[in-house]
Amino acid sequence: MSGARWLTHFGLDDLPFAKDIDDADLWLPSRRAALVDELVDAVHERQHVTLTGEPGVGKTCTLRALRERLPDAGFRLTYCHNATLGRRDFYRQLCLALGLSPKATAAAVFYAVGAHIEELGRERVHPVLLLDEAHLLHQDVLDHLHVLANYEWDSRPLLSLVLVGLPELNDRMRLHRNRSLWSRIHCRLALGEALPEDTVEYIDARMQAAGIKQSPFDSDALTMLHEATLGRLRDIDHIATECLKRAARRKLKRVDAALVQNVAKDCA
């Protein structure tokens, strides 16, 4: 069934589980509001941060919430997602992300980055480096991140590092070899497992954003959806969309647990 037809069937104005959502319209569980506050406060205080969680529990949404909350005038966010680079290529990526010309050596890069940060400091702008998939960082990169975290004898921060990754990131950081960097990270945040009420809240929020006030998913269907996906948003998006399409084909106005179970089995 075409997108327009199944949307019309349920009275939806837009795709309820589309990915192209503005930061201001992102959904986060209400119970995680305090965690976002902690993250924002840590960056305002120029701290370094680790943010860990299982796949699909909302790490990217949390980063986008951070971006939405920080004023453009006082902060410069730089997002680096290629965590599998070696030290030299990592520094080159850092230069490019900061708008600098890549340098031949790590020392030259550090000098260029330091000069750039000094300039931003004079402009009262604090850089924030977001390193996604940080659990995949090469050890030689981790060996040198503490240099970025240690500036002017620790008297003031060069920038805020936000290391984002799976829970095994904390295991790596606790290794004796990484103790220098780990000791400088005072804000250590973890996104726990999603709860059933998070899935209910998420579905309701996405449906309302798409134009309808009453979710077409029965309560038992939402329970089954959470069990099938463990609350992982990417899986919820996929299965919930397919459920709506199949219900529309059958001219059903409600999605029940049996339909969710069948779709989840087919998508497994």
N, C-alpha and C positions, 0 to 999 in steps of 0.2 A: 504494500500500500504506500502510495506517495506520502511524503512528509505533510503536505497540505491537507490531505484527506484524514489522516489519523489525528492531526492537530485539531481539525475542525470537529471531529467526532467527540473529542473531550472538551471542546470550547477553549482550547489553548491559543494564546496569541503568538507565542514563540516556542522554540524548542526548549523543553524544560531542563535538559541536561547538556546544553551546549557548553563548549569550553571557553568561548570568547566572551568572558564576563569582565566588566570593569572592576578595578580593585574595590571601589566603594560599594559594589553590589555583592562582593564575595560573602559566602556563608562560613561561619565558624561556630562550633557548639557554644552555647551560652556559658557552659561551665568552663570553657577555656579562655574566657575574657580576661581572667586574672593572669593567665600565662602570657598573653599578648601584652598586657600592661607591664609585666616583668621584663619582657624583651625590649619594649620601647624604653623603659626606664634605664635598663642597662646600657643601651646605646647612647641615651642622653648623658649618662654618667661616664661615657667613653670607656666602658668595660669591654672585655672579650667574652664571647658567648659560645656555648655548644648547644645545639638543638637537635635532639635525636627522636626517632620514632620509626615504627614499622612502615613498610610501603603502604601508601594510600591512606594514611591517617590524617593528612592535612598539613604536612610540613611546608609545601609550596604555598598553600593558602595562608599559612601563618606568616611567611616571608612577605607575601603580597599585602597582608594586613599591616605589617611593619612599614612597608613602603608607603602605604596610604596614610599612616599616622605620623610619619616624620615630615617636618616642613622642608620644602625644597631649598629655602633660603639658608638653612644651617647645616645641611648634610649632603654628602655626595655618595650615593649608593652605587657600588660596582658589583655585578653578579658574574661569577666565574663558575661554569658548569662542567668544564672538562677536567675532571679530577685525576685522570690517568696519565697526565703528562709528567715527564721527568723534570728535574729542578730547573734546567736551563729553559725548556719550553714553557714551564709554569711561569717563570719570571717574564718571558716574552709575552705570554698571555696577559699577565698583570699589567705590563706596560701598555699593551694595546687597549685593555679595558679602561685604563686611566687616561687614554688619549696621548700617550707618550710614544716616541720612537723606540722600537726594540733595540736593546744593547747587546754587545757581544758576550759580556761576562756578568755573573751574578753581582759582583762588586759594582760594576757600572750601572746595573739596573737599580741596585739598592740606593746608590747615590742619586740617580735620576728620580726615583720614587721619593726619597727623602726630601729632595729639593722641591718636588711638586707638592708634597704634604706641607712643607714650610710655607709655600705660597698660599695654599688653601687656608692654612692657619691664620695668615695675615688677613685673609678675606673672611675670617670667622666661619669657615666651613670645615666640618669634621667628616673625613672619609670613612665609609663603612664597607668592608670587603666581605661579601657573602660567598662562601665556598660551599657549593652544593656537592652532594655525593662525597663528602669529606672522608668517609670511611675507606674510600678507594685511593686516597692520596698516597703517592710514593713516599717511602720512608725518608728519602733524601730531601723531599719537600718539607715534611714535618720537621726534619732536623733544622731547617732554616726559618720556619715560620716564627720561631721564638725570637728571631732577630727583628722581624717586623713588630712583634709584640713588646720588644724591649727598646725603648728609645730614650736617649739622653739620660742614661743610668736610671731608667724607670721613673724619672721625675715627671714625665708626661707621655701620654700615648701617641704613637705615630699614627695609628688609626685603630678602629675597632674591627676585630676579626669575628665573624659569625660563621662557625663551622657547623654544617648541617649534614646529617647522615643517618644511617641505620644505627641501632643500639650498639653494634660492635665498635662504633667509633670510640665510645667510652672505654672499651677494653683496650684499644690501641693506645689511647691517651694515657692510660694508667701504667703502661710499660715504663720500666726504669729509664729507658732511653729518651722518652718523651716527657720526663718529669719537669723539665725547665718550662716547656710550653704549658703543660697541664696546670702548673702552679700559678700561672698568670691568668687562667680562665676562672673567674670568680662566679660567673653566672652560668649555671649548668641546668638546662631545661630539658624536659622529656615529655613527649606527647604519648600518653598512655593509650591503651587499647580503646577503641570506640565502644560505646555502650548502646544498647538497644534504643534508648531515648534519643541518642544522637542521630540515629538513622531516621527515626520518626520526625525529628525536628528538621533534618536535612530535606527529606521528601516534601514536607509541608512548605518549607522556605522556597524550594525550587518551583513547586507548583504555583505558589502565590506570585512569584516573580514572572512566571509564564502566563499569568492571567486568570487563574481560577482560585477561589478561596477554599473549596472543599477537595481534598485529595481523593482520587479515585481508588486508592489502595485501602483495602480492608485492614483492620488491626492485625488479624492473623497473617495477612499477606506481608505486612511490614515486619512482623516477627520472623517470618520465613526469609524475607529479604536480608535481614540482618544476619541471620544464621548462615545463609548461603555466601555472604560476602565478608563476614566478620567486620562489617562497617567500613570497609575500604571504599573510598568514594569513587574511584575509577570503575570498580566492579559494580557498585550500585548504579552508576550512570548507565552502564552497558545493559545490565539485566532489567532495570526499571524501564528503559526505553523499549526494549524488545517486548516486555510485558504489555506496555501500552499499545504497541503496534498489533500484537496478536489479539488483544481484547477488542481493538477497533475492527479488525477483520471479522471477528465473530459477532460484531455489533453489541458487545457487552459494555456497559457503562461503569462496571466495577472490576477491579483486579482482585482475585481471591488467592488464598495460599496455594491452592493446587496449581494455578497458572504460574505463579512464581517458582514453585518447585520444578515444574516441567521445564521452564525456561532456564533455570539455573543448571539443571541436569544437561540440557543441550549445550549450554555455554561452557561447561566444565572442560 
